[in-house]
Amino acid sequence: AVDTPIVAVYGSTSPENTPPLTDRSELIWLHLSCSPCHSKLCPLGHLNCLKTLDVARVAAAADRLLDIPAAA
């Protein structure tokens, strides 16, 4: 609604079901074989969909979005 850039991080959920509603977004999703499970607690007990996300990948996505000028 306010044209804020979004880094959308998906773990147990899916951008196919709940995408950001803006073009100024970057999706971070590992596409693991066990995701999306849509569970609050990992049914496999490992939570790899979030624990193995690389911080540098998320930071790089944020940097790319911040380099794009806001719409006038």
CHARMM-style PDB file with segment names, atoms N, HN, CA, C and O in Angstrom:
ATOM      1  N   ALA     1       0.813  -1.193   0.000  1.00  0.00      PROA
ATOM      2  CA  ALA     1       0.000   0.000   0.000  1.00  0.00      PROA
ATOM      3  C   ALA     1       0.859   1.262   0.000  1.00  0.00      PROA
ATOM      4  O   ALA     1       0.434   2.297  -0.512  1.00  0.00      PROA
ATOM      5  N   VAL     2       2.052   1.188   0.563  1.00  0.00      PROA
ATOM      6  HN  VAL     2       2.398   0.346   0.979  1.00  0.00      PROA
ATOM      7  CA  VAL     2       2.913   2.369   0.619  1.00  0.00      PROA
ATOM      8  C   VAL     2       4.177   2.175  -0.217  1.00  0.00      PROA
ATOM      9  O   VAL     2       5.143   2.923  -0.069  1.00  0.00      PROA
ATOM     10  N   ASP     3       4.170   1.172  -1.094  1.00  0.00      PROA
ATOM     11  HN  ASP     3       3.385   0.564  -1.214  1.00  0.00      PROA
ATOM     12  CA  ASP     3       5.279   0.911  -2.004  1.00  0.00      PROA
ATOM     13  C   ASP     3       6.588   0.615  -1.281  1.00  0.00      PROA
ATOM     14  O   ASP     3       7.664   0.972  -1.761  1.00  0.00      PROA
ATOM     15  N   THR     4       6.492  -0.029  -0.144  1.00  0.00      PROA
ATOM     16  HN  THR     4       5.618  -0.319   0.246  1.00  0.00      PROA
ATOM     17  CA  THR     4       7.673  -0.419   0.616  1.00  0.00      PROA
ATOM     18  C   THR     4       8.271  -1.688   0.019  1.00  0.00      PROA
ATOM     19  O   THR     4       7.543  -2.658  -0.193  1.00  0.00      PROA
ATOM     20  N   PRO     5       9.570  -1.712  -0.257  1.00  0.00      PROA
ATOM     21  CA  PRO     5      10.173  -2.941  -0.775  1.00  0.00      PROA
ATOM     22  C   PRO     5      10.140  -4.037   0.286  1.00  0.00      PROA
ATOM     23  O   PRO     5      10.283  -3.775   1.480  1.00  0.00      PROA
ATOM     24  N   ILE     6       9.949  -5.272  -0.182  1.00  0.00      PROA
ATOM     25  HN  ILE     6       9.834  -5.484  -1.152  1.00  0.00      PROA
ATOM     26  CA  ILE     6       9.789  -6.405   0.735  1.00  0.00      PROA
ATOM     27  C   ILE     6      10.729  -7.534   0.346  1.00  0.00      PROA
ATOM     28  O   ILE     6      10.756  -7.961  -0.808  1.00  0.00      PROA
ATOM     29  N   VAL     7      11.502  -8.015   1.316  1.00  0.00      PROA
ATOM     30  HN  VAL     7      11.481  -7.668   2.253  1.00  0.00      PROA
ATOM     31  CA  VAL     7      12.213  -9.275   1.163  1.00  0.00      PROA
ATOM     32  C   VAL     7      11.328 -10.308   1.852  1.00  0.00      PROA
ATOM     33  O   VAL     7      11.216 -10.326   3.078  1.00  0.00      PROA
ATOM     34  N   ALA     8      10.710 -11.158   1.062  1.00  0.00      PROA
ATOM     35  HN  ALA     8      10.801 -11.144   0.066  1.00  0.00      PROA
ATOM     36  CA  ALA     8       9.765 -12.136   1.583  1.00  0.00      PROA
ATOM     37  C   ALA     8      10.486 -13.463   1.801  1.00  0.00      PROA
ATOM     38  O   ALA     8      10.895 -14.117   0.842  1.00  0.00      PROA
ATOM     39  N   VAL     9      10.637 -13.852   3.048  1.00  0.00      PROA
ATOM     40  HN  VAL     9      10.305 -13.321   3.827  1.00  0.00      PROA
ATOM     41  CA  VAL     9      11.337 -15.080   3.414  1.00  0.00      PROA
ATOM     42  C   VAL     9      10.303 -16.155   3.703  1.00  0.00      PROA
ATOM     43  O   VAL     9       9.443 -15.995   4.570  1.00  0.00      PROA
ATOM     44  N   TYR    10      10.401 -17.250   2.965  1.00  0.00      PROA
ATOM     45  HN  TYR    10      11.099 -17.380   2.261  1.00  0.00      PROA
ATOM     46  CA  TYR    10       9.462 -18.358   3.119  1.00  0.00      PROA
ATOM     47  C   TYR    10      10.194 -19.578   3.650  1.00  0.00      PROA
ATOM     48  O   TYR    10      11.268 -19.934   3.162  1.00  0.00      PROA
ATOM     49  N   GLY    11       9.617 -20.203   4.632  1.00  0.00      PROA
ATOM     50  HN  GLY    11       8.745 -19.914   5.028  1.00  0.00      PROA
ATOM     51  CA  GLY    11      10.158 -21.439   5.188  1.00  0.00      PROA
ATOM     52  C   GLY    11       9.147 -22.543   4.973  1.00  0.00      PROA
ATOM     53  O   GLY    11       9.196 -23.259   3.972  1.00  0.00      PROA
ATOM     54  N   SER    12       8.230 -22.679   5.916  1.00  0.00      PROA
ATOM     55  HN  SER    12       8.190 -22.097   6.728  1.00  0.00      PROA
ATOM     56  CA  SER    12       7.213 -23.720   5.809  1.00  0.00      PROA
ATOM     57  C   SER    12       6.027 -23.289   4.951  1.00  0.00      PROA
ATOM     58  O   SER    12       5.123 -24.083   4.688  1.00  0.00      PROA
ATOM     59  N   THR    13       6.033 -22.036   4.519  1.00  0.00      PROA
ATOM     60  HN  THR    13       6.767 -21.391   4.733  1.00  0.00      PROA
ATOM     61  CA  THR    13       4.956 -21.556   3.654  1.00  0.00      PROA
ATOM     62  C   THR    13       5.465 -21.434   2.222  1.00  0.00      PROA
ATOM     63  O   THR    13       6.615 -21.762   1.929  1.00  0.00      PROA
ATOM     64  N   SER    14       4.598 -20.961   1.341  1.00  0.00      PROA
ATOM     65  HN  SER    14       3.664 -20.695   1.579  1.00  0.00      PROA
ATOM     66  CA  SER    14       4.945 -20.926  -0.066  1.00  0.00      PROA
ATOM     67  C   SER    14       4.563 -19.597  -0.701  1.00  0.00      PROA
ATOM     68  O   SER    14       3.472 -19.082  -0.456  1.00  0.00      PROA
ATOM     69  N   PRO    15       5.457 -19.036  -1.519  1.00  0.00      PROA
ATOM     70  CA  PRO    15       5.096 -17.817  -2.236  1.00  0.00      PROA
ATOM     71  C   PRO    15       4.025 -18.080  -3.287  1.00  0.00      PROA
ATOM     72  O   PRO    15       3.397 -17.142  -3.778  1.00  0.00      PROA
ATOM     73  N   GLU    16       3.815 -19.325  -3.631  1.00  0.00      PROA
ATOM     74  HN  GLU    16       4.326 -20.087  -3.232  1.00  0.00      PROA
ATOM     75  CA  GLU    16       2.754 -19.662  -4.571  1.00  0.00      PROA
ATOM     76  C   GLU    16       1.379 -19.456  -3.937  1.00  0.00      PROA
ATOM     77  O   GLU    16       0.408 -19.156  -4.632  1.00  0.00      PROA
ATOM     78  N   ASN    17       1.301 -19.618  -2.609  1.00  0.00      PROA
ATOM     79  HN  ASN    17       2.089 -19.861  -2.045  1.00  0.00      PROA
ATOM     80  CA  ASN    17       0.022 -19.458  -1.898  1.00  0.00      PROA
ATOM     81  C   ASN    17      -0.141 -18.075  -1.292  1.00  0.00      PROA
ATOM     82  O   ASN    17      -1.254 -17.552  -1.232  1.00  0.00      PROA
ATOM     83  N   THR    18       0.951 -17.481  -0.845  1.00  0.00      PROA
ATOM     84  HN  THR    18       1.855 -17.906  -0.894  1.00  0.00      PROA
ATOM     85  CA  THR    18       0.875 -16.184  -0.170  1.00  0.00      PROA
ATOM     86  C   THR    18       1.981 -15.258  -0.661  1.00  0.00      PROA
ATOM     87  O   THR    18       2.902 -14.942   0.092  1.00  0.00      PROA
ATOM     88  N   PRO    19       1.900 -14.821  -1.914  1.00  0.00      PROA
ATOM     89  CA  PRO    19       2.953 -13.955  -2.448  1.00  0.00      PROA
ATOM     90  C   PRO    19       2.833 -12.529  -1.918  1.00  0.00      PROA
ATOM     91  O   PRO    19       1.756 -12.114  -1.488  1.00  0.00      PROA
ATOM     92  N   PRO    20       3.926 -11.785  -1.947  1.00  0.00      PROA
ATOM     93  CA  PRO    20       3.833 -10.371  -1.608  1.00  0.00      PROA
ATOM     94  C   PRO    20       2.974  -9.672  -2.670  1.00  0.00      PROA
ATOM     95  O   PRO    20       3.009 -10.037  -3.845  1.00  0.00      PROA
ATOM     96  N   LEU    21       2.226  -8.692  -2.254  1.00  0.00      PROA
ATOM     97  HN  LEU    21       2.197  -8.396  -1.299  1.00  0.00      PROA
ATOM     98  CA  LEU    21       1.330  -7.998  -3.180  1.00  0.00      PROA
ATOM     99  C   LEU    21       1.980  -6.717  -3.689  1.00  0.00      PROA
ATOM    100  O   LEU    21       1.365  -5.650  -3.674  1.00  0.00      PROA
ATOM    101  N   THR    22       3.208  -6.828  -4.132  1.00  0.00      PROA
ATOM    102  HN  THR    22       3.708  -7.695  -4.144  1.00  0.00      PROA
ATOM    103  CA  THR    22       3.938  -5.704  -4.685  1.00  0.00      PROA
ATOM    104  C   THR    22       4.958  -6.219  -5.689  1.00  0.00      PROA
ATOM    105  O   THR    22       5.435  -7.349  -5.578  1.00  0.00      PROA
ATOM    106  N   ASP    23       5.284  -5.400  -6.655  1.00  0.00      PROA
ATOM    107  HN  ASP    23       4.896  -4.483  -6.746  1.00  0.00      PROA
ATOM    108  CA  ASP    23       6.338  -5.751  -7.602  1.00  0.00      PROA
ATOM    109  C   ASP    23       7.715  -5.491  -7.011  1.00  0.00      PROA
ATOM    110  O   ASP    23       8.716  -6.003  -7.512  1.00  0.00      PROA
ATOM    111  N   ARG    24       7.769  -4.697  -5.950  1.00  0.00      PROA
ATOM    112  HN  ARG    24       6.955  -4.280  -5.543  1.00  0.00      PROA
ATOM    113  CA  ARG    24       9.047  -4.363  -5.304  1.00  0.00      PROA
ATOM    114  C   ARG    24       9.347  -5.391  -4.215  1.00  0.00      PROA
ATOM    115  O   ARG    24       9.400  -5.070  -3.028  1.00  0.00      PROA
ATOM    116  N   SER    25       9.540  -6.621  -4.647  1.00  0.00      PROA
ATOM    117  HN  SER    25       9.498  -6.882  -5.612  1.00  0.00      PROA
ATOM    118  CA  SER    25       9.814  -7.684  -3.681  1.00  0.00      PROA
ATOM    119  C   SER    25      10.818  -8.665  -4.260  1.00  0.00      PROA
ATOM    120  O   SER    25      10.982  -8.790  -5.473  1.00  0.00      PROA
ATOM    121  N   GLU    26      11.473  -9.346  -3.356  1.00  0.00      PROA
ATOM    122  HN  GLU    26      11.340  -9.244  -2.370  1.00  0.00      PROA
ATOM    123  CA  GLU    26      12.348 -10.465  -3.698  1.00  0.00      PROA
ATOM    124  C   GLU    26      11.941 -11.630  -2.819  1.00  0.00      PROA
ATOM    125  O   GLU    26      11.725 -11.472  -1.617  1.00  0.00      PROA
ATOM    126  N   LEU    27      11.839 -12.800  -3.430  1.00  0.00      PROA
ATOM    127  HN  LEU    27      12.014 -12.928  -4.406  1.00  0.00      PROA
ATOM    128  CA  LEU    27      11.454 -14.005  -2.698  1.00  0.00      PROA
ATOM    129  C   LEU    27      12.692 -14.793  -2.301  1.00  0.00      PROA
ATOM    130  O   LEU    27      13.592 -15.011  -3.112  1.00  0.00      PROA
ATOM    131  N   ILE    28      12.723 -15.211  -1.056  1.00  0.00      PROA
ATOM    132  HN  ILE    28      11.992 -15.033  -0.398  1.00  0.00      PROA
ATOM    133  CA  ILE    28      13.770 -16.093  -0.556  1.00  0.00      PROA
ATOM    134  C   ILE    28      13.070 -17.369  -0.102  1.00  0.00      PROA
ATOM    135  O   ILE    28      12.313 -17.370   0.869  1.00  0.00      PROA
ATOM    136  N   TRP    29      13.340 -18.451  -0.824  1.00  0.00      PROA
ATOM    137  HN  TRP    29      13.955 -18.450  -1.612  1.00  0.00      PROA
ATOM    138  CA  TRP    29      12.690 -19.727  -0.532  1.00  0.00      PROA
ATOM    139  C   TRP    29      13.625 -20.815  -1.012  1.00  0.00      PROA
ATOM    140  O   TRP    29      14.114 -20.748  -2.139  1.00  0.00      PROA
ATOM    141  N   LEU    30      13.886 -21.811  -0.191  1.00  0.00      PROA
ATOM    142  HN  LEU    30      13.489 -21.865   0.725  1.00  0.00      PROA
ATOM    143  CA  LEU    30      14.860 -22.844  -0.514  1.00  0.00      PROA
ATOM    144  C   LEU    30      14.305 -23.973  -1.370  1.00  0.00      PROA
ATOM    145  O   LEU    30      15.083 -24.780  -1.879  1.00  0.00      PROA
ATOM    146  N   HSD    31      13.008 -24.062  -1.545  1.00  0.00      PROA
ATOM    147  HN  HSD    31      12.376 -23.407  -1.130  1.00  0.00      PROA
ATOM    148  CA  HSD    31      12.382 -25.104  -2.370  1.00  0.00      PROA
ATOM    149  C   HSD    31      12.779 -26.508  -1.910  1.00  0.00      PROA
ATOM    150  O   HSD    31      13.029 -27.385  -2.737  1.00  0.00      PROA
ATOM    151  N   LEU    32      12.838 -26.723  -0.596  1.00  0.00      PROA
ATOM    152  HN  LEU    32      12.634 -26.011   0.076  1.00  0.00      PROA
ATOM    153  CA  LEU    32      13.203 -28.045  -0.088  1.00  0.00      PROA
ATOM    154  C   LEU    32      12.116 -29.058  -0.425  1.00  0.00      PROA
ATOM    155  O   LEU    32      10.962 -28.689  -0.640  1.00  0.00      PROA
ATOM    156  N   SER    33      12.478 -30.307  -0.471  1.00  0.00      PROA
ATOM    157  HN  SER    33      13.416 -30.607  -0.297  1.00  0.00      PROA
ATOM    158  CA  SER    33      11.505 -31.351  -0.809  1.00  0.00      PROA
ATOM    159  C   SER    33      10.396 -31.455   0.236  1.00  0.00      PROA
ATOM    160  O   SER    33       9.309 -31.949  -0.064  1.00  0.00      PROA
ATOM    161  N   CYS    34      10.656 -30.999   1.441  1.00  0.00      PROA
ATOM    162  HN  CYS    34      11.538 -30.598   1.685  1.00  0.00      PROA
ATOM    163  CA  CYS    34       9.648 -31.083   2.507  1.00  0.00      PROA
ATOM    164  C   CYS    34       8.811 -29.803   2.625  1.00  0.00      PROA
ATOM    165  O   CYS    34       7.939 -29.719   3.490  1.00  0.00      PROA
ATOM    166  N   SER    35       9.061 -28.815   1.775  1.00  0.00      PROA
ATOM    167  HN  SER    35       9.770 -28.883   1.073  1.00  0.00      PROA
ATOM    168  CA  SER    35       8.298 -27.579   1.880  1.00  0.00      PROA
ATOM    169  C   SER    35       7.509 -27.342   0.601  1.00  0.00      PROA
ATOM    170  O   SER    35       7.945 -27.747  -0.476  1.00  0.00      PROA
ATOM    171  N   PRO    36       6.382 -26.707   0.699  1.00  0.00      PROA
ATOM    172  CA  PRO    36       5.817 -26.142   1.915  1.00  0.00      PROA
ATOM    173  C   PRO    36       5.002 -27.170   2.685  1.00  0.00      PROA
ATOM    174  O   PRO    36       4.228 -27.929   2.101  1.00  0.00      PROA
ATOM    175  N   CYS    37       5.179 -27.187   3.970  1.00  0.00      PROA
ATOM    176  HN  CYS    37       5.807 -26.570   4.444  1.00  0.00      PROA
ATOM    177  CA  CYS    37       4.373 -28.068   4.817  1.00  0.00      PROA
ATOM    178  C   CYS    37       3.290 -27.275   5.548  1.00  0.00      PROA
ATOM    179  O   CYS    37       2.310 -27.847   6.027  1.00  0.00      PROA
ATOM    180  N   HSD    38       3.473 -25.957   5.631  1.00  0.00      PROA
ATOM    181  HN  HSD    38       4.269 -25.492   5.243  1.00  0.00      PROA
ATOM    182  CA  HSD    38       2.533 -25.038   6.282  1.00  0.00      PROA
ATOM    183  C   HSD    38       2.324 -25.346   7.766  1.00  0.00      PROA
ATOM    184  O   HSD    38       1.282 -25.016   8.333  1.00  0.00      PROA
ATOM    185  N   SER    39       3.315 -25.975   8.386  1.00  0.00      PROA
ATOM    186  HN  SER    39       4.162 -26.242   7.926  1.00  0.00      PROA
ATOM    187  CA  SER    39       3.223 -26.304   9.807  1.00  0.00      PROA
ATOM    188  C   SER    39       3.989 -25.284  10.642  1.00  0.00      PROA
ATOM    189  O   SER    39       5.025 -24.772  10.219  1.00  0.00      PROA
ATOM    190  N   LYS    40       3.469 -24.998  11.827  1.00  0.00      PROA
ATOM    191  HN  LYS    40       2.628 -25.414  12.171  1.00  0.00      PROA
ATOM    192  CA  LYS    40       4.174 -24.104  12.748  1.00  0.00      PROA
ATOM    193  C   LYS    40       5.348 -24.818  13.404  1.00  0.00      PROA
ATOM    194  O   LYS    40       6.363 -24.196  13.717  1.00  0.00      PROA
ATOM    195  N   LEU    41       5.210 -26.110  13.609  1.00  0.00      PROA
ATOM    196  HN  LEU    41       4.386 -26.616  13.355  1.00  0.00      PROA
ATOM    197  CA  LEU    41       6.286 -26.940  14.151  1.00  0.00      PROA
ATOM    198  C   LEU    41       6.699 -27.920  13.069  1.00  0.00      PROA
ATOM    199  O   LEU    41       5.851 -28.562  12.449  1.00  0.00      PROA
ATOM    200  N   CYS    42       7.993 -28.036  12.842  1.00  0.00      PROA
ATOM    201  HN  CYS    42       8.682 -27.514  13.345  1.00  0.00      PROA
ATOM    202  CA  CYS    42       8.492 -28.906  11.782  1.00  0.00      PROA
ATOM    203  C   CYS    42       8.102 -30.361  12.046  1.00  0.00      PROA
ATOM    204  O   CYS    42       8.486 -30.926  13.070  1.00  0.00      PROA
ATOM    205  N   PRO    43       7.339 -30.973  11.127  1.00  0.00      PROA
ATOM    206  CA  PRO    43       6.949 -32.371  11.327  1.00  0.00      PROA
ATOM    207  C   PRO    43       8.131 -33.341  11.246  1.00  0.00      PROA
ATOM    208  O   PRO    43       8.036 -34.482  11.699  1.00  0.00      PROA
ATOM    209  N   LEU    44       9.247 -32.881  10.664  1.00  0.00      PROA
ATOM    210  HN  LEU    44       9.324 -31.955  10.296  1.00  0.00      PROA
ATOM    211  CA  LEU    44      10.439 -33.727  10.564  1.00  0.00      PROA
ATOM    212  C   LEU    44      11.456 -33.427  11.657  1.00  0.00      PROA
ATOM    213  O   LEU    44      12.467 -34.119  11.781  1.00  0.00      PROA
ATOM    214  N   GLY    45      11.187 -32.393  12.449  1.00  0.00      PROA
ATOM    215  HN  GLY    45      10.366 -31.830  12.349  1.00  0.00      PROA
ATOM    216  CA  GLY    45      12.029 -32.072  13.594  1.00  0.00      PROA
ATOM    217  C   GLY    45      13.320 -31.336  13.282  1.00  0.00      PROA
ATOM    218  O   GLY    45      14.200 -31.263  14.140  1.00  0.00      PROA
ATOM    219  N   HSD    46      13.464 -30.782  12.065  1.00  0.00      PROA
ATOM    220  HN  HSD    46      12.750 -30.841  11.368  1.00  0.00      PROA
ATOM    221  CA  HSD    46      14.747 -30.126  11.766  1.00  0.00      PROA
ATOM    222  C   HSD    46      14.635 -28.639  11.427  1.00  0.00      PROA
ATOM    223  O   HSD    46      15.595 -27.906  11.662  1.00  0.00      PROA
ATOM    224  N   LEU    47      13.547 -28.172  10.902  1.00  0.00      PROA
ATOM    225  HN  LEU    47      12.767 -28.768  10.711  1.00  0.00      PROA
ATOM    226  CA  LEU    47      13.327 -26.769  10.532  1.00  0.00      PROA
ATOM    227  C   LEU    47      14.399 -26.260   9.556  1.00  0.00      PROA
ATOM    228  O   LEU    47      14.796 -25.096   9.613  1.00  0.00      PROA
ATOM    229  N   ASN    48      14.860 -27.145   8.663  1.00  0.00      PROA
ATOM    230  HN  ASN    48      14.537 -28.090   8.617  1.00  0.00      PROA
ATOM    231  CA  ASN    48      15.892 -26.773   7.691  1.00  0.00      PROA
ATOM    232  C   ASN    48      15.443 -25.673   6.740  1.00  0.00      PROA
ATOM    233  O   ASN    48      16.278 -24.961   6.182  1.00  0.00      PROA
ATOM    234  N   CYS    49      14.152 -25.527   6.550  1.00  0.00      PROA
ATOM    235  HN  CYS    49      13.473 -26.106   7.003  1.00  0.00      PROA
ATOM    236  CA  CYS    49      13.647 -24.504   5.636  1.00  0.00      PROA
ATOM    237  C   CYS    49      14.009 -23.094   6.098  1.00  0.00      PROA
ATOM    238  O   CYS    49      14.046 -22.167   5.289  1.00  0.00      PROA
ATOM    239  N   LEU    50      14.273 -22.929   7.376  1.00  0.00      PROA
ATOM    240  HN  LEU    50      14.243 -23.682   8.034  1.00  0.00      PROA
ATOM    241  CA  LEU    50      14.694 -21.629   7.901  1.00  0.00      PROA
ATOM    242  C   LEU    50      16.128 -21.659   8.417  1.00  0.00      PROA
ATOM    243  O   LEU    50      16.865 -20.688   8.242  1.00  0.00      PROA
ATOM    244  N   LYS    51      16.530 -22.741   9.040  1.00  0.00      PROA
ATOM    245  HN  LYS    51      15.932 -23.530   9.182  1.00  0.00      PROA
ATOM    246  CA  LYS    51      17.868 -22.798   9.641  1.00  0.00      PROA
ATOM    247  C   LYS    51      18.984 -22.787   8.610  1.00  0.00      PROA
ATOM    248  O   LYS    51      20.099 -22.369   8.922  1.00  0.00      PROA
ATOM    249  N   THR    52      18.714 -23.232   7.399  1.00  0.00      PROA
ATOM    250  HN  THR    52      17.808 -23.571   7.146  1.00  0.00      PROA
ATOM    251  CA  THR    52      19.768 -23.281   6.393  1.00  0.00      PROA
ATOM    252  C   THR    52      19.730 -22.092   5.436  1.00  0.00      PROA
ATOM    253  O   THR    52      20.485 -22.051   4.465  1.00  0.00      PROA
ATOM    254  N   LEU    53      18.860 -21.134   5.705  1.00  0.00      PROA
ATOM    255  HN  LEU    53      18.247 -21.167   6.494  1.00  0.00      PROA
ATOM    256  CA  LEU    53      18.844 -19.910   4.899  1.00  0.00      PROA
ATOM    257  C   LEU    53      20.134 -19.128   5.150  1.00  0.00      PROA
ATOM    258  O   LEU    53      20.556 -18.967   6.295  1.00  0.00      PROA
ATOM    259  N   ASP    54      20.740 -18.655   4.100  1.00  0.00      PROA
ATOM    260  HN  ASP    54      20.397 -18.785   3.169  1.00  0.00      PROA
ATOM    261  CA  ASP    54      21.975 -17.899   4.195  1.00  0.00      PROA
ATOM    262  C   ASP    54      21.656 -16.428   4.443  1.00  0.00      PROA
ATOM    263  O   ASP    54      20.942 -15.803   3.658  1.00  0.00      PROA
ATOM    264  N   VAL    55      22.179 -15.880   5.522  1.00  0.00      PROA
ATOM    265  HN  VAL    55      22.759 -16.388   6.160  1.00  0.00      PROA
ATOM    266  CA  VAL    55      21.948 -14.476   5.870  1.00  0.00      PROA
ATOM    267  C   VAL    55      22.413 -13.571   4.737  1.00  0.00      PROA
ATOM    268  O   VAL    55      21.764 -12.569   4.438  1.00  0.00      PROA
ATOM    269  N   ALA    56      23.515 -13.911   4.113  1.00  0.00      PROA
ATOM    270  HN  ALA    56      24.043 -14.725   4.356  1.00  0.00      PROA
ATOM    271  CA  ALA    56      24.043 -13.089   3.019  1.00  0.00      PROA
ATOM    272  C   ALA    56      23.070 -13.023   1.850  1.00  0.00      PROA
ATOM    273  O   ALA    56      22.985 -12.000   1.171  1.00  0.00      PROA
ATOM    274  N   ARG    57      22.343 -14.097   1.610  1.00  0.00      PROA
ATOM    275  HN  ARG    57      22.412 -14.928   2.161  1.00  0.00      PROA
ATOM    276  CA  ARG    57      21.342 -14.120   0.527  1.00  0.00      PROA
ATOM    277  C   ARG    57      20.207 -13.141   0.811  1.00  0.00      PROA
ATOM    278  O   ARG    57      19.758 -12.422  -0.082  1.00  0.00      PROA
ATOM    279  N   VAL    58      19.753 -13.120   2.051  1.00  0.00      PROA
ATOM    280  HN  VAL    58      20.118 -13.704   2.776  1.00  0.00      PROA
ATOM    281  CA  VAL    58      18.680 -12.196   2.441  1.00  0.00      PROA
ATOM    282  C   VAL    58      19.184 -10.759   2.392  1.00  0.00      PROA
ATOM    283  O   VAL    58      18.478  -9.874   1.909  1.00  0.00      PROA
ATOM    284  N   ALA    59      20.385 -10.521   2.881  1.00  0.00      PROA
ATOM    285  HN  ALA    59      20.958 -11.240   3.273  1.00  0.00      PROA
ATOM    286  CA  ALA    59      20.968  -9.177   2.864  1.00  0.00      PROA
ATOM    287  C   ALA    59      21.176  -8.683   1.435  1.00  0.00      PROA
ATOM    288  O   ALA    59      20.942  -7.508   1.152  1.00  0.00      PROA
ATOM    289  N   ALA    60      21.614  -9.559   0.530  1.00  0.00      PROA
ATOM    290  HN  ALA    60      21.805 -10.514   0.759  1.00  0.00      PROA
ATOM    291  CA  ALA    60      21.812  -9.173  -0.859  1.00  0.00      PROA
ATOM    292  C   ALA    60      20.486  -8.799  -1.515  1.00  0.00      PROA
ATOM    293  O   ALA    60      20.430  -7.860  -2.308  1.00  0.00      PROA
ATOM    294  N   ALA    61      19.424  -9.525  -1.190  1.00  0.00      PROA
ATOM    295  HN  ALA    61      19.470 -10.289  -0.545  1.00  0.00      PROA
ATOM    296  CA  ALA    61      18.107  -9.192  -1.722  1.00  0.00      PROA
ATOM    297  C   ALA    61      17.664  -7.823  -1.230  1.00  0.00      PROA
ATOM    298  O   ALA    61      17.121  -7.033  -2.002  1.00  0.00      PROA
ATOM    299  N   ALA    62      17.887  -7.538   0.028  1.00  0.00      PROA
ATOM    300  HN  ALA    62      18.329  -8.180   0.656  1.00  0.00      PROA
ATOM    301  CA  ALA    62      17.538  -6.230   0.590  1.00  0.00      PROA
ATOM    302  C   ALA    62      18.347  -5.127  -0.084  1.00  0.00      PROA
ATOM    303  O   ALA    62      17.803  -4.073  -0.415  1.00  0.00      PROA
ATOM    304  N   ASP    63      19.625  -5.357  -0.287  1.00  0.00      PROA
ATOM    305  HN  ASP    63      20.067  -6.213  -0.018  1.00  0.00      PROA
ATOM    306  CA  ASP    63      20.472  -4.367  -0.955  1.00  0.00      PROA
ATOM    307  C   ASP    63      19.976  -4.080  -2.367  1.00  0.00      PROA
ATOM    308  O   ASP    63      19.935  -2.924  -2.791  1.00  0.00      PROA
ATOM    309  N   ARG    64      19.598  -5.131  -3.098  1.00  0.00      PROA
ATOM    310  HN  ARG    64      19.631  -6.069  -2.754  1.00  0.00      PROA
ATOM    311  CA  ARG    64      19.099  -4.928  -4.465  1.00  0.00      PROA
ATOM    312  C   ARG    64      17.826  -4.093  -4.452  1.00  0.00      PROA
ATOM    313  O   ARG    64      17.663  -3.198  -5.281  1.00  0.00      PROA
ATOM    314  N   LEU    65      16.931  -4.375  -3.528  1.00  0.00      PROA
ATOM    315  HN  LEU    65      17.063  -5.102  -2.854  1.00  0.00      PROA
ATOM    316  CA  LEU    65      15.674  -3.622  -3.459  1.00  0.00      PROA
ATOM    317  C   LEU    65      15.906  -2.174  -3.060  1.00  0.00      PROA
ATOM    318  O   LEU    65      15.220  -1.276  -3.549  1.00  0.00      PROA
ATOM    319  N   LEU    66      16.859  -1.944  -2.185  1.00  0.00      PROA
ATOM    320  HN  LEU    66      17.416  -2.674  -1.788  1.00  0.00      PROA
ATOM    321  CA  LEU    66      17.126  -0.571  -1.741  1.00  0.00      PROA
ATOM    322  C   LEU    66      17.803   0.252  -2.838  1.00  0.00      PROA
ATOM    323  O   LEU    66      17.773   1.482  -2.791  1.00  0.00      PROA
ATOM    324  N   ASP    67      18.405  -0.402  -3.810  1.00  0.00      PROA
ATOM    325  HN  ASP    67      18.429  -1.401  -3.848  1.00  0.00      PROA
ATOM    326  CA  ASP    67      19.026   0.296  -4.929  1.00  0.00      PROA
ATOM    327  C   ASP    67      18.015   0.759  -5.974  1.00  0.00      PROA
ATOM    328  O   ASP    67      18.335   1.585  -6.829  1.00  0.00      PROA
ATOM    329  N   ILE    68      16.785   0.222  -5.904  1.00  0.00      PROA
ATOM    330  HN  ILE    68      16.525  -0.449  -5.209  1.00  0.00      PROA
ATOM    331  CA  ILE    68      15.742   0.594  -6.863  1.00  0.00      PROA
ATOM    332  C   ILE    68      15.030   1.842  -6.372  1.00  0.00      PROA
ATOM    333  O   ILE    68      14.526   1.856  -5.249  1.00  0.00      PROA
ATOM    334  N   PRO    69      14.975   2.897  -7.187  1.00  0.00      PROA
ATOM    335  CA  PRO    69      14.282   4.115  -6.740  1.00  0.00      PROA
ATOM    336  C   PRO    69      12.791   3.861  -6.522  1.00  0.00      PROA
ATOM    337  O   PRO    69      12.169   3.085  -7.247  1.00  0.00      PROA
ATOM    338  N   ALA    70      12.237   4.517  -5.525  1.00  0.00      PROA
ATOM    339  HN  ALA    70      12.742   5.147  -4.936  1.00  0.00      PROA
ATOM    340  CA  ALA    70      10.805   4.406  -5.246  1.00  0.00      PROA
ATOM    341  C   ALA    70      10.016   5.052  -6.368  1.00  0.00      PROA
ATOM    342  O   ALA    70      10.481   5.996  -7.007  1.00  0.00      PROA
ATOM    343  N   ALA    71       8.819   4.536  -6.602  1.00  0.00      PROA
ATOM    344  HN  ALA    71       8.441   3.769  -6.084  1.00  0.00      PROA
ATOM    345  CA  ALA    71       7.936   5.110  -7.610  1.00  0.00      PROA
ATOM    346  C   ALA    71       7.477   6.487  -7.168  1.00  0.00      PROA
ATOM    347  O   ALA    71       7.239   6.724  -5.984  1.00  0.00      PROA
ATOM    348  N   ALA    72       7.356   7.380  -8.115  1.00  0.00      PROA
ATOM    349  HN  ALA    72       7.549   7.188  -9.077  1.00  0.00      PROA
ATOM    350  CA  ALA    72       6.943   8.751  -7.790  1.00  0.00      PROA
ATOM    351  C   ALA    72       5.442   8.873  -7.694  1.00  0.00      PROA
ATOM    352  OT1 ALA    72       4.927   9.959  -7.428  1.00  0.00      PROA
TER     353      ALA     72
END
